[in-house]
Amino acid sequence: MDSSPPPLTLLEALPPELGEAYRAVSDRIAAFPRVVVAYSGGVDSALVAALAVDRIGDRALAVTGVSPALAPHLREEARAQARWLGLRHQEILTAELEDPAYARNPQDRCYACKRELHGLLAPLALAADAVVLDGVNLDDLADFRPGLGAARERGVISPLAEAGIDKQGVRCLSRALGLPWWDKPAQPCLASRFPYGEPITAARLQRVAAAEDWLRAQGFRELRVRSQGETARIELPAGALPDVLARLAQGPLRQELVAALGNLGFTAVALDLEGLVSGKLNRDRSAATTFGVGALTLQPGAGG
């Protein structure tokens, strides 16, 4: 009995330009005899993986790099999505934390991270006579992404970017194909929560992951907990701030939040009044201690 997943089907019409790009990227992937997809479980790499398994079946392998920088819930989501797609999925342990070029958290930290990942994917692909694909989209090319250089050095192919598909196009196409995670919030690796120049350790990554898990359990879907020294600075969507501020002022959430994050080792808890802005710490890369705009600070055990 054939246990392969059903083919992807467009459930809604695409704008003409996106429809053309979809056909181009689908045909591009179908032309490869075998592929290894650098698969984080995010909406971008999940789309590439979905197209790969749809077009070339078990000749597609998705590989997730696992380290303390990958939030545990994202690892579980990547596994669940791979099962849903009927995708061959492998996890490999990465050791970027052992590289001072990563652990010291310089501005090109992502280069060291991707160099480690693609250094491990390359022999897997070579052994399988496969090419490596990633989920880089067109918008990524205009952002500060040092990791792109490491991928290019290894000959990694970015089919979404090649076809001119941006982030909005990724979500639109994923929804049209019935991928249930099409609106999944962007969730970069946990290392992005630290200002450049502030060292990264496994313990500090795990502390941030635990803080975000606690907030997620309170119903917050889209968030960041930025770690600045021993302060946790929480970013939530700007539109949610009025309700959050009311909850902090009127209910037990403030005390529970301060206690929970204090138990994790943070000495102060701040709410960023600007709201969640992806890549905020990239605004001024010339100053490793640039922390962004004003915040409401709640200090565990502080008086006055």
Solvent accessible surface area in square Angstrom, and as a share of the most:
residue,aa,sasa,rsa
1,M,241,1.08
2,D,116,0.60
3,S,110,0.71
4,S,70,0.45
5,P,48,0.30
6,P,116,0.73
7,P,107,0.67
8,L,36,0.18
9,T,82,0.48
10,L,72,0.36
11,L,125,0.62
12,E,68,0.31
13,A,98,0.76
14,L,27,0.14
15,P,69,0.43
16,P,121,0.76
17,E,149,0.67
18,L,20,0.10
19,G,7,0.07
20,E,115,0.51
21,A,11,0.09
22,Y,30,0.12
23,R,142,0.52
24,A,54,0.42
25,V,1,0.01
26,S,8,0.05
27,D,85,0.44
28,R,96,0.35
29,I,0,0.00
30,A,33,0.26
31,A,82,0.63
32,F,21,0.09
33,P,70,0.44
34,R,99,0.36
35,V,1,0.01
36,V,1,0.01
37,V,0,0.00
38,A,13,0.10
39,Y,3,0.01
40,S,62,0.40
41,G,2,0.02
42,G,28,0.27
43,V,7,0.04
44,D,23,0.12
45,S,8,0.05
46,A,0,0.00
47,L,0,0.00
48,V,0,0.00
49,A,0,0.00
50,A,0,0.00
51,L,1,0.00
52,A,0,0.00
53,V,15,0.08
54,D,44,0.23
55,R,98,0.36
56,I,8,0.04
57,G,28,0.27
58,D,106,0.55
59,R,99,0.36
60,A,0,0.00
61,L,24,0.12
62,A,0,0.00
63,V,1,0.01
64,T,2,0.01
65,G,23,0.22
66,V,12,0.07
67,S,17,0.11
68,P,45,0.28
69,A,6,0.05
70,L,30,0.15
71,A,5,0.04
72,P,78,0.49
73,H,38,0.17
74,L,17,0.09
75,R,72,0.26
76,E,91,0.41
77,E,58,0.26
78,A,1,0.00
79,R,74,0.27
80,A,46,0.36
81,Q,11,0.05
82,A,2,0.02
83,R,170,0.62
84,W,137,0.48
85,L,7,0.03
86,G,43,0.41
87,L,14,0.07
88,R,115,0.42
89,H,52,0.23
90,Q,68,0.30
91,E,52,0.23
92,I,26,0.13
93,L,145,0.72
94,T,19,0.11
95,A,41,0.32
96,E,7,0.03
97,L,40,0.20
98,E,147,0.66
99,D,38,0.20
100,P,74,0.46
101,A,36,0.28
102,Y,1,0.00
103,A,24,0.19
104,R,158,0.58
105,N,0,0.00
106,P,44,0.28
107,Q,68,0.30
108,D,74,0.38
109,R,10,0.04
110,C,44,0.26
111,Y,55,0.21
112,A,4,0.03
113,C,30,0.18
114,K,78,0.33
115,R,104,0.38
116,E,49,0.22
117,L,24,0.12
118,H,6,0.03
119,G,23,0.22
120,L,66,0.33
121,L,0,0.00
122,A,27,0.21
123,P,74,0.47
124,L,54,0.27
125,A,6,0.05
126,L,150,0.75
127,A,95,0.74
128,A,45,0.35
129,D,103,0.53
130,A,17,0.13
131,V,47,0.27
132,V,14,0.08
133,L,0,0.00
134,D,10,0.05
135,G,11,0.10
136,V,20,0.11
137,N,1,0.01
138,L,78,0.39
139,D,71,0.37
140,D,14,0.07
141,L,91,0.45
142,A,99,0.77
143,D,70,0.36
144,F,59,0.25
145,R,112,0.41
146,P,27,0.17
147,G,7,0.06
148,L,32,0.16
149,G,34,0.32
150,A,2,0.01
151,A,3,0.02
152,R,102,0.37
153,E,122,0.55
154,R,131,0.48
155,G,53,0.51
156,V,7,0.04
157,I,32,0.16
158,S,6,0.04
159,P,1,0.01
160,L,0,0.00
161,A,13,0.10
162,E,101,0.45
163,A,27,0.21
164,G,40,0.38
165,I,4,0.02
166,D,48,0.25
167,K,50,0.21
168,Q,144,0.64
169,G,9,0.08
170,V,0,0.00
171,R,53,0.19
172,C,26,0.15
173,L,0,0.00
174,S,0,0.00
175,R,99,0.36
176,A,0,0.00
177,L,8,0.04
178,G,26,0.25
179,L,0,0.00
180,P,79,0.49
181,W,24,0.08
182,W,82,0.29
183,D,60,0.31
184,K,17,0.07
185,P,17,0.11
186,A,44,0.34
187,Q,46,0.21
188,P,55,0.34
189,C,49,0.29
190,L,2,0.01
191,A,0,0.00
192,S,25,0.16
193,R,8,0.03
194,F,2,0.01
195,P,3,0.02
196,Y,24,0.09
197,G,48,0.46
198,E,29,0.13
199,P,79,0.49
200,I,4,0.02
201,T,62,0.36
202,A,37,0.29
203,A,70,0.54
204,R,41,0.15
205,L,0,0.00
206,Q,104,0.46
207,R,34,0.12
208,V,0,0.00
209,A,7,0.06
210,A,38,0.30
211,A,0,0.00
212,E,3,0.01
213,D,57,0.29
214,W,59,0.21
215,L,4,0.02
216,R,61,0.22
217,A,82,0.64
218,Q,57,0.25
219,G,64,0.62
220,F,21,0.09
221,R,143,0.52
222,E,69,0.31
223,L,6,0.03
224,R,4,0.02
225,V,0,0.00
226,R,6,0.02
227,S,1,0.00
228,Q,24,0.11
229,G,32,0.31
230,E,83,0.37
231,T,39,0.22
232,A,0,0.00
233,R,6,0.02
234,I,4,0.02
235,E,0,0.00
236,L,3,0.01
237,P,46,0.29
238,A,60,0.47
239,G,75,0.72
240,A,36,0.28
241,L,14,0.07
242,P,92,0.58
243,D,86,0.45
244,V,5,0.03
245,L,68,0.34
246,A,39,0.31
247,R,90,0.33
248,L,11,0.05
249,A,88,0.68
250,Q,154,0.69
251,G,29,0.28
252,P,92,0.58
253,L,10,0.05
254,R,98,0.36
255,Q,102,0.45
256,E,81,0.37
257,L,9,0.04
258,V,20,0.11
259,A,55,0.42
260,A,19,0.15
261,L,0,0.00
262,G,24,0.23
263,N,131,0.67
264,L,62,0.31
265,G,37,0.35
266,F,3,0.01
267,T,85,0.49
268,A,9,0.07
269,V,0,0.00
270,A,5,0.04
271,L,7,0.03
272,D,0,0.00
273,L,88,0.44
274,E,62,0.28
275,G,1,0.01
276,L,32,0.16
277,V,50,0.29
278,S,76,0.49
279,G,38,0.36
280,K,4,0.02
281,L,22,0.11
282,N,34,0.17
283,R,124,0.45
284,D,59,0.30
285,R,87,0.32
286,S,105,0.68
287,A,38,0.29
288,A,42,0.33
289,T,105,0.61
290,T,51,0.30
291,F,79,0.33
292,G,37,0.36
293,V,74,0.43
294,G,53,0.51
295,A,41,0.32
296,L,71,0.35
297,T,69,0.40
298,L,20,0.10
299,Q,104,0.46
300,P,39,0.25
301,G,91,0.87
302,A,58,0.45
303,G,72,0.70
304,G,133,1.28
